């Protein structure tokens, strides 16, 4: 083989290697670490929500809507405006529920099954992988442009209430949260991020 032919062959081999590496990096799967890093870039946010609950004891689903507010690392507010006003404020490990003149204050450590459900949303919004993995096994599908994160409880107490939580999003925003309970009831929350003015 002539020197010129050898040189051409070497360049073709190098070009093929570069092309192969380029395809390999493009095909690299979107990871849980990347998703959590992306979500953690937004330490606070506001959104509107519409929630539909499908309960075995009712013939028709129950719908509600309102506002969500998140301030990292530990404050999550859910203000239901319709069909009636109520609020749920999680600040650290304290959960405050208000409906009309009734107010209940709970410590999450006393209610691990409730804590698991709420922590799934709070920790995901915060991009706190460690907090999620203390309670759930995580499975991610899709790409940054459209992803689905499935959470399966590790703790039997949480598993007795929640069978699975499935979150869907685009880039750094969660758009849907579906909670399938162990008794077959389920809820679906659609979230619309409110852009800062």
Beta strands, then each sheet from edge to edge (+ up, - down):
strand 1: 44-54
strand 2: 62-71
strand 3: 75-82
strand 4: 86-91
strand 5: 94-99
strand 6: 102-107
strand 7: 136-143
strand 8: 146-153
strand 9: 162-170
strand 10: 173-181
strand 11: 186-194
sheet 1: 6+ 5- 4+ 3- 2+ 1- 11+ 10- 9+ 8- 7+
end
